[in-house]
Amino acid sequence: MGLISTPLRKLRELWVLAKNERASPRQIGWAVAVGCFMGCSPAIGFHGGLALAAATILRLNRLWCWLGSRSSNIFVLPLLAWAQVEIAHRLRTGAWVEIHRDRMLEEASALLLDWFLGMLPVGLPFSFALGFLAFLWARRRARVTEQRALDVV
């Protein structure tokens, strides 16, 4: 075995194990949903770690859960955070939030509270939708793989 081929082989084996860990379509859907929900938290920079911890505790596929947490990326996160703050503030106070540049630091704790609370009304539907899409994709992939196996025989 060569200096490069052995680590590559081990890396390939690790990838197959991670990909197939609790990988039924239902489990993949739940893993993506939980990861997406973790990605809706205000803990920017820790979404992946939170998703891995949640997947381990809930006995879900860690790879798919981590991938679900990536739904909160640089393009989606500003809209997601804004929606979470606005909706939670509206539910909590009955009014839409007014953010003023000169008082932003004074209002930071209330905005952070609204961001956390907004995980429920915004993060749950977003997570369930992405989890359901992942379930449909995984179910289709499983059927295609099964059909290909039958065609070979």
C-alpha positions as CSV (number, residue, x, y, z in Angstrom):
1,M,0.0,0.0,0.0
2,G,1.2,3.4,-0.9
3,L,1.6,6.5,1.1
4,I,-1.5,8.1,-0.5
5,S,-3.6,5.1,-1.4
6,T,-4.0,3.9,2.2
7,P,-5.4,7.2,3.6
8,L,-7.6,7.5,0.5
9,R,-9.0,4.0,1.0
10,K,-9.7,4.8,4.7
11,L,-11.3,8.1,3.8
12,R,-13.5,6.3,1.3
13,E,-14.5,3.7,3.9
14,L,-15.3,6.5,6.4
15,W,-17.4,8.3,3.8
16,V,-19.4,5.1,3.1
17,L,-20.0,4.6,6.8
18,A,-21.1,8.2,7.3
19,K,-23.4,8.1,4.3
20,N,-25.1,4.8,5.3
21,E,-25.4,5.5,9.1
22,R,-29.1,5.2,9.8
23,A,-29.9,6.1,6.2
24,S,-33.5,5.0,5.6
25,P,-35.5,7.7,3.8
26,R,-37.4,8.5,7.0
27,Q,-34.2,8.8,9.0
28,I,-32.6,11.0,6.4
29,G,-35.7,13.3,6.4
30,W,-35.6,13.6,10.2
31,A,-31.9,14.2,10.2
32,V,-32.1,17.0,7.7
33,A,-35.1,18.5,9.6
34,V,-33.2,18.5,12.9
35,G,-30.1,19.9,11.3
36,C,-32.1,22.6,9.6
37,F,-33.7,23.5,12.9
38,M,-30.3,23.8,14.5
39,G,-29.2,26.0,11.7
40,C,-32.1,28.4,12.6
41,S,-30.5,29.2,16.0
42,P,-28.7,32.5,16.6
43,A,-25.5,30.5,17.4
44,I,-23.8,31.6,14.2
45,G,-20.7,29.6,13.6
46,F,-21.8,26.7,15.8
47,H,-24.7,25.4,13.7
48,G,-22.7,22.4,12.4
49,G,-21.6,21.5,15.9
50,L,-25.1,21.8,17.3
51,A,-26.4,19.7,14.5
52,L,-23.8,16.9,15.1
53,A,-24.6,17.0,18.9
54,A,-28.3,16.8,18.2
55,A,-27.9,14.0,15.7
56,T,-25.8,12.0,18.2
57,I,-28.3,12.5,21.0
58,L,-31.3,11.7,18.8
59,R,-29.5,8.8,17.1
60,L,-29.8,10.3,13.6
61,N,-27.5,10.3,10.7
62,R,-24.8,12.9,11.6
63,L,-23.8,13.6,8.0
64,W,-27.3,14.4,6.8
65,C,-28.0,16.4,10.0
66,W,-24.8,18.4,9.4
67,L,-25.9,19.0,5.8
68,G,-29.3,20.1,7.0
69,S,-27.6,22.8,9.2
70,R,-26.0,24.2,6.0
71,S,-29.4,25.4,4.9
72,S,-28.7,28.4,7.1
73,N,-26.0,29.8,4.8
74,I,-24.9,33.3,4.0
75,F,-27.7,33.8,1.5
76,V,-30.5,32.4,3.6
77,L,-29.4,33.5,7.1
78,P,-30.2,37.2,6.8
79,L,-33.8,36.5,5.6
80,L,-34.3,33.8,8.1
81,A,-33.0,35.9,11.0
82,W,-35.1,38.8,9.9
83,A,-38.2,36.7,9.7
84,Q,-37.6,35.1,13.1
85,V,-37.1,38.4,14.8
86,E,-40.1,40.1,13.1
87,I,-42.5,37.2,13.7
88,A,-41.4,36.5,17.3
89,H,-41.5,40.2,18.2
90,R,-45.0,40.5,16.7
91,L,-46.2,37.5,18.7
92,R,-44.6,38.7,21.8
93,T,-45.5,42.4,21.8
94,G,-48.3,42.7,19.2
95,A,-46.3,45.1,17.0
96,W,-43.7,44.8,14.3
97,V,-40.1,45.5,15.4
98,E,-38.7,48.9,14.7
99,I,-34.9,48.8,14.5
100,H,-33.1,52.1,14.8
101,R,-29.4,52.4,14.0
102,D,-28.6,54.7,16.9
103,R,-30.3,52.4,19.5
104,M,-29.4,49.0,18.0
105,L,-27.0,48.1,20.9
106,E,-29.6,49.0,23.5
107,E,-32.1,46.8,21.7
108,A,-29.7,43.9,21.2
109,S,-31.0,41.7,24.0
110,A,-34.6,42.0,22.9
111,L,-33.6,41.3,19.3
112,L,-31.6,38.2,20.4
113,L,-34.6,37.0,22.5
114,D,-36.9,37.4,19.5
115,W,-34.4,35.6,17.3
116,F,-34.4,32.6,19.8
117,L,-38.2,32.7,20.1
118,G,-38.5,32.9,16.4
119,M,-37.0,29.5,16.0
120,L,-40.4,28.0,16.7
121,P,-42.8,29.8,14.4
122,V,-40.2,30.2,11.5
123,G,-37.6,27.5,12.1
124,L,-40.0,24.6,12.6
125,P,-42.0,25.0,9.3
126,F,-38.7,25.7,7.4
127,S,-37.1,22.6,9.0
128,F,-40.1,20.3,8.3
129,A,-40.3,21.5,4.7
130,L,-36.6,20.8,4.1
131,G,-36.8,17.5,6.0
132,F,-39.8,16.4,3.9
133,L,-38.0,17.3,0.7
134,A,-35.0,15.3,1.9
135,F,-37.3,12.4,2.7
136,L,-38.9,12.5,-0.8
137,W,-35.4,12.6,-2.4
138,A,-34.1,9.7,-0.3
139,R,-37.2,7.6,-1.0
140,R,-36.8,8.2,-4.7
141,R,-33.1,7.4,-4.5
142,A,-33.8,4.2,-2.6
143,R,-36.4,3.1,-5.3
144,V,-34.0,3.9,-8.2
145,T,-31.2,2.0,-6.4
146,E,-33.5,-1.0,-5.8
147,Q,-34.7,-1.0,-9.4
148,R,-31.2,-0.9,-10.7
149,A,-30.3,-3.9,-8.5
150,L,-33.3,-5.8,-9.9
151,D,-32.3,-4.9,-13.5
152,V,-28.8,-6.3,-13.0
153,V,-30.2,-9.7,-11.8
